[in-house]
Amino acid sequence: MKQQFKRVTAMGLGLVLTGGLVSACEPAADGGAQAPATQSAPDDAHAAASSEHSATPPGMTGEGEGGVVVEDAASDPVVYGSALAVAEAHVIAARDAHAVGEIDAAGEMFAHPASEVLFDMEDTFQQLGVEPFEGQFLDASAAVFNDASHDEIVARTDAIIATLRQAMTQAPDDGASQARIAAGIAADQIDRAVDMYRIAQDNPAYGPYLDGYGFYHAGKTAFEDHEAMIDAELPEGAARIRDALSLLAQAYPSAAPQDSYPMNRAELNTASTQASLAVMR
């Protein structure tokens, strides 16, 4: 679980596991989402957040969306699973944005993992024997822009998530228990959701909020799918993850654009930190 330790940096209230700054999908003029800004011309959301993330945490390469340490993914199941969870977060966000009528954002959310996550993971997937599957994301994106029904979008989302679950069965084995892996992935997604909420507060826009909504739900799923196991092995970690998810449920009430972002960022940061530290013990 190297990534969890690499992500400890000094910030705000103390030790906060930042996970690197998640690349928010830059909002389009019509409220949709576009591809993330390049490093040479960061968007305002990234610039606003950089005051809190003044330096790249040790071990973070900046490669892969959300600061995924891609070179560790072939040996660390938490890093590997977190990359898959980032992809899942996008399709959850895409499906739910489509449900509330945010069609452009939905189509773009489906497409983003192909270039932002899966491309960087190609060597890892090949090494682990995972068959390429980025085409499913691009096909779902195309279906959205071709006016597919919501039932079709839900079916495509379910198929993608099933593929991601299969890919997770080929995760590297470093000796960590399934409970620790699942808890680490959940804490990672929680941290990303908190980062995105802070970005949305600093630069109100739909893209960062929708990213964070997806991360929250991906973290919630990772935890709930293994909740009994995590409770048994990591009771303190389970309790802290529940606390953080409870706050994120208030921060991300729906996939629809929000008029305001009223949650206390210090409270969210503290909850995320406590969850991450608890699963490392």
ZADO-1210 file (C-alpha; in nm, 4 decimals, padded with zeros to 6 digits):
<atoms>
<atom x="00.0000" y="00.0000" z="00.0000" code="MET" pos="1"/>
<atom x="00.2816" y="00.2359" z="-00.0931" code="LYS" pos="2"/>
<atom x="00.0585" y="00.5018" z="-00.2410" code="GLN" pos="3"/>
<atom x="-00.1111" y="00.5737" z="00.0896" code="GLN" pos="4"/>
<atom x="00.2240" y="00.6592" z="00.2482" code="PHE" pos="5"/>
<atom x="00.3420" y="00.8624" z="-00.0495" code="LYS" pos="6"/>
<atom x="00.0370" y="01.0811" z="-00.0212" code="ARG" pos="7"/>
<atom x="00.1022" y="01.2194" z="00.3289" code="VAL" pos="8"/>
<atom x="00.1819" y="01.5912" z="00.3033" code="THR" pos="9"/>
<atom x="00.1664" y="01.8878" z="00.5377" code="ALA" pos="10"/>
<atom x="-00.1444" y="02.1002" z="00.4757" code="MET" pos="11"/>
<atom x="-00.3989" y="02.2983" z="00.6732" code="GLY" pos="12"/>
<atom x="-00.4923" y="02.1139" z="00.9885" code="LEU" pos="13"/>
<atom x="-00.1904" y="01.8851" z="00.9847" code="GLY" pos="14"/>
<atom x="-00.1165" y="01.5673" z="00.7989" code="LEU" pos="15"/>
<atom x="-00.3579" y="01.5419" z="00.5093" code="VAL" pos="16"/>
<atom x="-00.3428" y="01.2651" z="00.2513" code="LEU" pos="17"/>
<atom x="-00.3918" y="01.4755" z="-00.0580" code="THR" pos="18"/>
<atom x="-00.3615" y="01.2094" z="-00.3270" code="GLY" pos="19"/>
<atom x="-00.2306" y="01.4756" z="-00.5596" code="GLY" pos="20"/>
<atom x="-00.4643" y="01.7238" z="-00.7197" code="LEU" pos="21"/>
<atom x="-00.7291" y="01.5402" z="-00.9179" code="VAL" pos="22"/>
<atom x="-00.7532" y="01.6717" z="-01.2718" code="SER" pos="23"/>
<atom x="-01.0979" y="01.8259" z="-01.2869" code="ALA" pos="24"/>
<atom x="-01.2737" y="01.8121" z="-01.6190" code="CYS" pos="25"/>
<atom x="-01.2655" y="02.1757" z="-01.7254" code="GLU" pos="26"/>
<atom x="-01.6173" y="02.3179" z="-01.7569" code="PRO" pos="27"/>
<atom x="-01.7349" y="02.4191" z="-02.0997" code="ALA" pos="28"/>
<atom x="-01.9114" y="02.7451" z="-02.1625" code="ALA" pos="29"/>
<atom x="-02.2476" y="02.5671" z="-02.1653" code="ASP" pos="30"/>
<atom x="-02.1874" y="02.3996" z="-01.8305" code="GLY" pos="31"/>
<atom x="-02.0631" y="02.0738" z="-01.9744" code="GLY" pos="32"/>
<atom x="-01.7142" y="01.9331" z="-01.9269" code="ALA" pos="33"/>
<atom x="-01.4174" y="01.9401" z="-02.1575" code="GLN" pos="34"/>
<atom x="-01.0809" y="01.7707" z="-02.1482" code="ALA" pos="35"/>
<atom x="-00.8585" y="01.8822" z="-01.8612" code="PRO" pos="36"/>
<atom x="-00.6340" y="02.1815" z="-01.9120" code="ALA" pos="37"/>
<atom x="-00.2684" y="02.1105" z="-01.9881" code="THR" pos="38"/>
<atom x="00.0008" y="02.1588" z="-01.7296" code="GLN" pos="39"/>
<atom x="00.1379" y="02.4570" z="-01.9201" code="SER" pos="40"/>
<atom x="-00.1974" y="02.6364" z="-01.8985" code="ALA" pos="41"/>
<atom x="-00.3757" y="02.5193" z="-01.5854" code="PRO" pos="42"/>
<atom x="-00.7386" y="02.6173" z="-01.5418" code="ASP" pos="43"/>
<atom x="-00.8534" y="02.8489" z="-01.2674" code="ASP" pos="44"/>
<atom x="-00.9715" y="02.5618" z="-01.0500" code="ALA" pos="45"/>
<atom x="-00.6252" y="02.4085" z="-01.0460" code="HIS" pos="46"/>
<atom x="-00.4632" y="02.7448" z="-00.9858" code="ALA" pos="47"/>
<atom x="-00.6915" y="02.8116" z="-00.6914" code="ALA" pos="48"/>
<atom x="-00.6144" y="02.4770" z="-00.5372" code="ALA" pos="49"/>
<atom x="-00.2399" y="02.5093" z="-00.5904" code="SER" pos="50"/>
<atom x="-00.2145" y="02.7442" z="-00.2953" code="SER" pos="51"/>
<atom x="-00.3051" y="02.4497" z="-00.0744" code="GLU" pos="52"/>
<atom x="-00.0943" y="02.1981" z="-00.2689" code="HIS" pos="53"/>
<atom x="00.2173" y="02.4056" z="-00.3091" code="SER" pos="54"/>
<atom x="00.4438" y="02.1160" z="-00.3951" code="ALA" pos="55"/>
<atom x="00.4051" y="01.7767" z="-00.5530" code="THR" pos="56"/>
<atom x="00.4000" y="01.5152" z="-00.2752" code="PRO" pos="57"/>
<atom x="00.6985" y="01.2772" z="-00.2679" code="PRO" pos="58"/>
<atom x="00.6524" y="00.9918" z="-00.5088" code="GLY" pos="59"/>
<atom x="00.3762" y="01.1603" z="-00.7072" code="MET" pos="60"/>
<atom x="00.4565" y="01.1751" z="-01.0780" code="THR" pos="61"/>
<atom x="00.1573" y="01.3746" z="-01.1960" code="GLY" pos="62"/>
<atom x="00.0931" y="01.1006" z="-01.4521" code="GLU" pos="63"/>
<atom x="-00.2537" y="00.9536" z="-01.4662" code="GLY" pos="64"/>
<atom x="-00.5614" y="01.1390" z="-01.3511" code="GLU" pos="65"/>
<atom x="-00.5673" y="01.2234" z="-00.9848" code="GLY" pos="66"/>
<atom x="-00.1971" y="01.1683" z="-00.9285" code="GLY" pos="67"/>
<atom x="-00.2146" y="00.7908" z="-00.9745" code="VAL" pos="68"/>
<atom x="00.1408" y="00.6594" z="-00.9382" code="VAL" pos="69"/>
<atom x="00.1166" y="00.4598" z="-01.2590" code="VAL" pos="70"/>
<atom x="00.4574" y="00.2974" z="-01.2251" code="GLU" pos="71"/>
<atom x="00.3440" y="00.1368" z="-00.8967" code="ASP" pos="72"/>
<atom x="00.0159" y="00.0018" z="-01.0324" code="ALA" pos="73"/>
<atom x="00.1673" y="-00.3262" z="-01.1531" code="ALA" pos="74"/>
<atom x="00.2862" y="-00.4154" z="-00.8017" code="SER" pos="75"/>
<atom x="00.0514" y="-00.2343" z="-00.5609" code="ASP" pos="76"/>
<atom x="-00.3132" y="-00.3485" z="-00.5605" code="PRO" pos="77"/>
<atom x="-00.4362" y="-00.0268" z="-00.3957" code="VAL" pos="78"/>
<atom x="-00.2764" y="00.1885" z="-00.6647" code="VAL" pos="79"/>
<atom x="-00.4093" y="-00.0454" z="-00.9340" code="TYR" pos="80"/>
<atom x="-00.7570" y="-00.0576" z="-00.7820" code="GLY" pos="81"/>
<atom x="-00.7621" y="00.3189" z="-00.7343" code="SER" pos="82"/>
<atom x="-00.6952" y="00.3698" z="-01.1056" code="ALA" pos="83"/>
<atom x="-00.9873" y="00.1407" z="-01.1884" code="LEU" pos="84"/>
<atom x="-01.2021" y="00.3232" z="-00.9338" code="ALA" pos="85"/>
<atom x="-01.1202" y="00.6580" z="-01.0977" code="VAL" pos="86"/>
<atom x="-01.2495" y="00.5126" z="-01.4257" code="ALA" pos="87"/>
<atom x="-01.5598" y="00.3806" z="-01.2480" code="GLU" pos="88"/>
<atom x="-01.6182" y="00.7184" z="-01.0857" code="ALA" pos="89"/>
<atom x="-01.6385" y="00.8774" z="-01.4292" code="HIS" pos="90"/>
<atom x="-01.8947" y="00.6335" z="-01.5645" code="VAL" pos="91"/>
<atom x="-02.1089" y="00.6679" z="-01.2510" code="ILE" pos="92"/>
<atom x="-02.0955" y="01.0451" z="-01.2928" code="ALA" pos="93"/>
<atom x="-02.1736" y="01.0111" z="-01.6631" code="ALA" pos="94"/>
<atom x="-02.4752" y="00.7865" z="-01.6044" code="ARG" pos="95"/>
<atom x="-02.6200" y="01.0096" z="-01.3343" code="ASP" pos="96"/>
<atom x="-02.5512" y="01.3324" z="-01.5241" code="ALA" pos="97"/>
<atom x="-02.7393" y="01.1817" z="-01.8180" code="HIS" pos="98"/>
<atom x="-03.0309" y="01.1040" z="-01.5866" code="ALA" pos="99"/>
<atom x="-03.0631" y="01.4714" z="-01.4893" code="VAL" pos="100"/>
<atom x="-03.0372" y="01.5952" z="-01.8475" code="GLY" pos="101"/>
<atom x="-02.6716" y="01.7025" z="-01.8517" code="GLU" pos="102"/>
<atom x="-02.6097" y="01.5334" z="-02.1857" code="ILE" pos="103"/>
<atom x="-02.2838" y="01.6979" z="-02.2934" code="ASP" pos="104"/>
<atom x="-02.1253" y="01.6419" z="-01.9530" code="ALA" pos="105"/>
<atom x="-02.2359" y="01.2780" z="-01.9586" code="ALA" pos="106"/>
<atom x="-02.0846" y="01.2117" z="-02.2994" code="GLY" pos="107"/>
<atom x="-01.7584" y="01.3732" z="-02.2048" code="GLU" pos="108"/>
<atom x="-01.7399" y="01.1952" z="-01.8700" code="MET" pos="109"/>
<atom x="-01.7683" y="00.8588" z="-02.0435" code="PHE" pos="110"/>
<atom x="-01.4817" y="00.9484" z="-02.2769" code="ALA" pos="111"/>
<atom x="-01.2379" y="01.0943" z="-02.0242" code="HIS" pos="112"/>
<atom x="-01.1036" y="00.7718" z="-01.8667" code="PRO" pos="113"/>
<atom x="-00.9871" y="00.6432" z="-02.2068" code="ALA" pos="114"/>
<atom x="-00.7323" y="00.9231" z="-02.2361" code="SER" pos="115"/>
<atom x="-00.6830" y="01.0259" z="-01.8731" code="GLU" pos="116"/>
<atom x="-00.6483" y="00.6886" z="-01.6985" code="VAL" pos="117"/>
<atom x="-00.6553" y="00.3870" z="-01.9265" code="LEU" pos="118"/>
<atom x="-00.3918" y="00.5197" z="-02.1671" code="PHE" pos="119"/>
<atom x="-00.1436" y="00.5577" z="-01.8807" code="ASP" pos="120"/>
<atom x="-00.2324" y="00.2108" z="-01.7534" code="MET" pos="121"/>
<atom x="-00.1760" y="00.0321" z="-02.0858" code="GLU" pos="122"/>
<atom x="00.1618" y="-00.1162" z="-01.9906" code="ASP" pos="123"/>
<atom x="00.0299" y="-00.2301" z="-01.6532" code="THR" pos="124"/>
<atom x="-00.2748" y="-00.3948" z="-01.8090" code="PHE" pos="125"/>
<atom x="-00.0559" y="-00.5708" z="-02.0630" code="GLN" pos="126"/>
<atom x="00.1810" y="-00.6903" z="-01.7908" code="GLN" pos="127"/>
<atom x="-00.1092" y="-00.8284" z="-01.5860" code="LEU" pos="128"/>
<atom x="-00.2846" y="-00.9860" z="-01.8829" code="GLY" pos="129"/>
<atom x="-00.5855" y="-00.7523" z="-01.8857" code="VAL" pos="130"/>
<atom x="-00.7473" y="-00.7218" z="-02.2263" code="GLU" pos="131"/>
<atom x="-00.7930" y="-00.3621" z="-02.3536" code="PRO" pos="132"/>
<atom x="-01.1375" y="-00.2217" z="-02.2823" code="PHE" pos="133"/>
<atom x="-01.1209" y="00.1518" z="-02.3476" code="GLU" pos="134"/>
<atom x="-01.3500" y="00.1017" z="-02.6460" code="GLY" pos="135"/>
<atom x="-01.6422" y="00.0497" z="-02.4091" code="GLN" pos="136"/>
<atom x="-01.5970" y="00.4014" z="-02.2709" code="PHE" pos="137"/>
<atom x="-01.5735" y="00.5595" z="-02.6145" code="LEU" pos="138"/>
<atom x="-01.8750" y="00.3655" z="-02.7411" code="ASP" pos="139"/>
<atom x="-02.0786" y="00.4812" z="-02.4412" code="ALA" pos="140"/>
<atom x="-01.9742" y="00.8396" z="-02.5054" code="SER" pos="141"/>
<atom x="-02.0766" y="00.8098" z="-02.8700" code="ALA" pos="142"/>
<atom x="-02.4111" y="00.6597" z="-02.7650" code="ALA" pos="143"/>
<atom x="-02.4819" y="00.9626" z="-02.5466" code="VAL" pos="144"/>
<atom x="-02.4142" y="01.2049" z="-02.8298" code="PHE" pos="145"/>
<atom x="-02.6268" y="00.9908" z="-03.0629" code="ASN" pos="146"/>
<atom x="-02.9282" y="01.0398" z="-02.8361" code="ASP" pos="147"/>
<atom x="-02.9329" y="00.6946" z="-02.6765" code="ALA" pos="148"/>
<atom x="-03.2085" y="00.6326" z="-02.4243" code="SER" pos="149"/>
<atom x="-03.1266" y="00.6436" z="-02.0568" code="HIS" pos="150"/>
<atom x="-03.1952" y="00.2704" z="-02.0332" code="ASP" pos="151"/>
<atom x="-02.9217" y="00.2114" z="-02.2905" code="GLU" pos="152"/>
<atom x="-02.6830" y="00.4376" z="-02.0999" code="ILE" pos="153"/>
<atom x="-02.7543" y="00.2467" z="-01.7789" code="VAL" pos="154"/>
<atom x="-02.6906" y="-00.0839" z="-01.9575" code="ALA" pos="155"/>
<atom x="-02.3614" y="00.0436" z="-02.0986" code="ARG" pos="156"/>
<atom x="-02.2597" y="00.1710" z="-01.7556" code="THR" pos="157"/>
<atom x="-02.3348" y="-00.1670" z="-01.5979" code="ASP" pos="158"/>
<atom x="-02.1294" y="-00.3426" z="-01.8660" code="ALA" pos="159"/>
<atom x="-01.8317" y="-00.1116" z="-01.8089" code="ILE" pos="160"/>
<atom x="-01.8461" y="-00.1620" z="-01.4331" code="ILE" pos="161"/>
<atom x="-01.8576" y="-00.5392" z="-01.4847" code="ALA" pos="162"/>
<atom x="-01.5449" y="-00.5099" z="-01.7003" code="THR" pos="163"/>
<atom x="-01.3716" y="-00.3055" z="-01.4302" code="LEU" pos="164"/>
<atom x="-01.4647" y="-00.5687" z="-01.1710" code="ARG" pos="165"/>
<atom x="-01.3111" y="-00.8363" z="-01.3922" code="GLN" pos="166"/>
<atom x="-00.9956" y="-00.6278" z="-01.4330" code="ALA" pos="167"/>
<atom x="-00.9749" y="-00.5997" z="-01.0532" code="MET" pos="168"/>
<atom x="-00.9554" y="-00.9801" z="-01.0270" code="THR" pos="169"/>
<atom x="-00.6209" y="-00.9489" z="-01.2072" code="GLN" pos="170"/>
<atom x="-00.4786" y="-00.6985" z="-00.9593" code="ALA" pos="171"/>
<atom x="-00.1201" y="-00.7545" z="-00.8427" code="PRO" pos="172"/>
<atom x="-00.0716" y="-00.9432" z="-00.5169" code="ASP" pos="173"/>
<atom x="00.1535" y="-00.7786" z="-00.2604" code="ASP" pos="174"/>
<atom x="00.0196" y="-00.9787" z="00.0328" code="GLY" pos="175"/>
<atom x="-00.2355" y="-00.7217" z="00.1457" code="ALA" pos="176"/>
<atom x="-00.5729" y="-00.8588" z="00.2532" code="SER" pos="177"/>
<atom x="-00.8839" y="-00.7924" z="00.0500" code="GLN" pos="178"/>
<atom x="-01.0175" y="-00.5812" z="00.3364" code="ALA" pos="179"/>
<atom x="-00.7105" y="-00.3565" z="00.3391" code="ARG" pos="180"/>
<atom x="-00.7149" y="-00.3202" z="-00.0370" code="ILE" pos="181"/>
<atom x="-01.0834" y="-00.2275" z="-00.0441" code="ALA" pos="182"/>
<atom x="-01.0432" y="00.0134" z="00.2486" code="ALA" pos="183"/>
<atom x="-00.7421" y="00.1751" z="00.0809" code="GLY" pos="184"/>
<atom x="-00.9324" y="00.2243" z="-00.2432" code="ILE" pos="185"/>
<atom x="-01.2323" y="00.3671" z="-00.0570" code="ALA" pos="186"/>
<atom x="-01.0111" y="00.6117" z="00.1352" code="ALA" pos="187"/>
<atom x="-00.8395" y="00.7120" z="-00.1887" code="ASP" pos="188"/>
<atom x="-01.1698" y="00.7933" z="-00.3582" code="GLN" pos="189"/>
<atom x="-01.2910" y="00.9826" z="-00.0518" code="ILE" pos="190"/>
<atom x="-00.9784" y="01.1958" z="-00.0646" code="ASP" pos="191"/>
<atom x="-01.0316" y="01.2711" z="-00.4320" code="ARG" pos="192"/>
<atom x="-01.3954" y="01.3662" z="-00.3680" code="ALA" pos="193"/>
<atom x="-01.2852" y="01.6088" z="-00.0960" code="VAL" pos="194"/>
<atom x="-01.0254" y="01.7614" z="-00.3300" code="ASP" pos="195"/>
<atom x="-01.2892" y="01.8155" z="-00.5957" code="MET" pos="196"/>
<atom x="-01.5327" y="01.9764" z="-00.3553" code="TYR" pos="197"/>
<atom x="-01.2671" y="02.2224" z="-00.2451" code="ARG" pos="198"/>
<atom x="-01.1924" y="02.3063" z="-00.6102" code="ILE" pos="199"/>
<atom x="-01.5631" y="02.3605" z="-00.6779" code="ALA" pos="200"/>
<atom x="-01.5820" y="02.5943" z="-00.3778" code="GLN" pos="201"/>
<atom x="-01.2881" y="02.7997" z="-00.5037" code="ASP" pos="202"/>
<atom x="-01.4045" y="02.8077" z="-00.8638" code="ASN" pos="203"/>
<atom x="-01.7746" y="02.7161" z="-00.8822" code="PRO" pos="204"/>
<atom x="-01.8245" y="02.5030" z="-01.1904" code="ALA" pos="205"/>
<atom x="-02.0047" y="02.1835" z="-01.2772" code="TYR" pos="206"/>
<atom x="-01.7019" y="01.9835" z="-01.3945" code="GLY" pos="207"/>
<atom x="-01.5155" y="01.9580" z="-01.0620" code="PRO" pos="208"/>
<atom x="-01.8394" y="01.8936" z="-00.8749" code="TYR" pos="209"/>
<atom x="-01.9373" y="01.6125" z="-01.1115" code="LEU" pos="210"/>
<atom x="-01.5910" y="01.4556" z="-01.0834" code="ASP" pos="211"/>
<atom x="-01.6204" y="01.4655" z="-00.7047" code="GLY" pos="212"/>
<atom x="-01.9695" y="01.3175" z="-00.7177" code="TYR" pos="213"/>
<atom x="-01.8292" y="01.0221" z="-00.9080" code="GLY" pos="214"/>
<atom x="-01.5373" y="00.9771" z="-00.6694" code="PHE" pos="215"/>
<atom x="-01.7735" y="00.9824" z="-00.3719" code="TYR" pos="216"/>
<atom x="-01.9907" y="00.7111" z="-00.5204" code="HIS" pos="217"/>
<atom x="-01.6941" y="00.4986" z="-00.6308" code="ALA" pos="218"/>
<atom x="-01.5542" y="00.5180" z="-00.2766" code="GLY" pos="219"/>
<atom x="-01.8921" y="00.4351" z="-00.1273" code="LYS" pos="220"/>
<atom x="-01.9219" y="00.1290" z="-00.3518" code="THR" pos="221"/>
<atom x="-01.5678" y="00.0110" z="-00.2761" code="ALA" pos="222"/>
<atom x="-01.6452" y="00.0279" z="00.0953" code="PHE" pos="223"/>
<atom x="-01.9960" y="-00.1159" z="00.0936" code="GLU" pos="224"/>
<atom x="-01.8991" y="-00.4099" z="-00.1276" code="ASP" pos="225"/>
<atom x="-01.6525" y="-00.5231" z="00.1423" code="HIS" pos="226"/>
<atom x="-01.8001" y="-00.3582" z="00.4503" code="GLU" pos="227"/>
<atom x="-01.8298" y="-00.6682" z="00.6703" code="ALA" pos="228"/>
<atom x="-01.4746" y="-00.7704" z="00.5897" code="MET" pos="229"/>
<atom x="-01.3382" y="-00.4218" z="00.6628" code="ILE" pos="230"/>
<atom x="-01.5381" y="-00.4026" z="00.9859" code="ASP" pos="231"/>
<atom x="-01.3849" y="-00.7291" z="01.1038" code="ALA" pos="232"/>
<atom x="-01.0235" y="-00.6479" z="01.0189" code="GLU" pos="233"/>
<atom x="-01.0122" y="-00.2680" z="01.0386" code="LEU" pos="234"/>
<atom x="-01.2921" y="-00.1510" z="01.2703" code="PRO" pos="235"/>
<atom x="-01.1407" y="00.1938" z="01.3229" code="GLU" pos="236"/>
<atom x="-01.0871" y="00.2352" z="00.9505" code="GLY" pos="237"/>
<atom x="-01.4446" y="00.1300" z="00.8808" code="ALA" pos="238"/>
<atom x="-01.5780" y="00.3819" z="01.1310" code="ALA" pos="239"/>
<atom x="-01.3721" y="00.6670" z="00.9885" code="ARG" pos="240"/>
<atom x="-01.4705" y="00.5796" z="00.6304" code="ILE" pos="241"/>
<atom x="-01.8372" y="00.5848" z="00.7331" code="ARG" pos="242"/>
<atom x="-01.7921" y="00.9261" z="00.8930" code="ASP" pos="243"/>
<atom x="-01.6324" y="01.0652" z="00.5776" code="ALA" pos="244"/>
<atom x="-01.8944" y="00.9125" z="00.3484" code="LEU" pos="245"/>
<atom x="-02.1688" y="01.0617" z="00.5643" code="SER" pos="246"/>
<atom x="-02.0261" y="01.4091" z="00.5113" code="LEU" pos="247"/>
<atom x="-01.9750" y="01.3496" z="00.1398" code="LEU" pos="248"/>
<atom x="-02.3383" y="01.2433" z="00.1055" code="ALA" pos="249"/>
<atom x="-02.4255" y="01.5971" z="00.2148" code="GLN" pos="250"/>
<atom x="-02.1606" y="01.7523" z="-00.0096" code="ALA" pos="251"/>
<atom x="-02.2815" y="01.5613" z="-00.3157" code="TYR" pos="252"/>
<atom x="-02.6614" y="01.5361" z="-00.2856" code="PRO" pos="253"/>
<atom x="-02.7149" y="01.4651" z="-00.6572" code="SER" pos="254"/>
<atom x="-02.5443" y="01.4667" z="-00.9949" code="ALA" pos="255"/>
<atom x="-02.7207" y="01.7906" z="-01.0907" code="ALA" pos="256"/>
<atom x="-02.5293" y="02.1225" z="-01.0938" code="PRO" pos="257"/>
<atom x="-02.5379" y="02.2933" z="-00.7543" code="GLN" pos="258"/>
<atom x="-02.6140" y="02.6548" z="-00.6710" code="ASP" pos="259"/>
<atom x="-02.3716" y="02.6581" z="-00.3779" code="SER" pos="260"/>
<atom x="-02.1113" y="02.4480" z="-00.1969" code="TYR" pos="261"/>
<atom x="-02.1811" y="02.5084" z="00.1716" code="PRO" pos="262"/>
<atom x="-01.9912" y="02.2234" z="00.3376" code="MET" pos="263"/>
<atom x="-01.7058" y="02.3155" z="00.5723" code="ASN" pos="264"/>
<atom x="-01.3827" y="02.2234" z="00.3973" code="ARG" pos="265"/>
<atom x="-01.1877" y="02.1801" z="00.7201" code="ALA" pos="266"/>
<atom x="-01.4426" y="01.9256" z="00.8394" code="GLU" pos="267"/>
<atom x="-01.4208" y="01.7387" z="00.5080" code="LEU" pos="268"/>
<atom x="-01.0401" y="01.7464" z="00.5114" code="ASN" pos="269"/>
<atom x="-01.0280" y="01.6163" z="00.8665" code="THR" pos="270"/>
<atom x="-01.2694" y="01.3321" z="00.7915" code="ALA" pos="271"/>
<atom x="-01.0703" y="01.2317" z="00.4834" code="SER" pos="272"/>
<atom x="-00.7418" y="01.2438" z="00.6729" code="THR" pos="273"/>
<atom x="-00.8765" y="01.0333" z="00.9568" code="GLN" pos="274"/>
<atom x="-01.0097" y="00.7721" z="00.7154" code="ALA" pos="275"/>
<atom x="-00.6808" y="00.7490" z="00.5289" code="SER" pos="276"/>
<atom x="-00.4687" y="00.7273" z="00.8436" code="LEU" pos="277"/>
<atom x="-00.6990" y="00.4673" z="00.9985" code="ALA" pos="278"/>
<atom x="-00.6715" y="00.2284" z="00.7054" code="VAL" pos="279"/>
<atom x="-00.2908" y="00.2494" z="00.7182" code="MET" pos="280"/>
<atom x="-00.2699" y="00.1226" z="01.0752" code="ARG" pos="281"/>
</atoms>
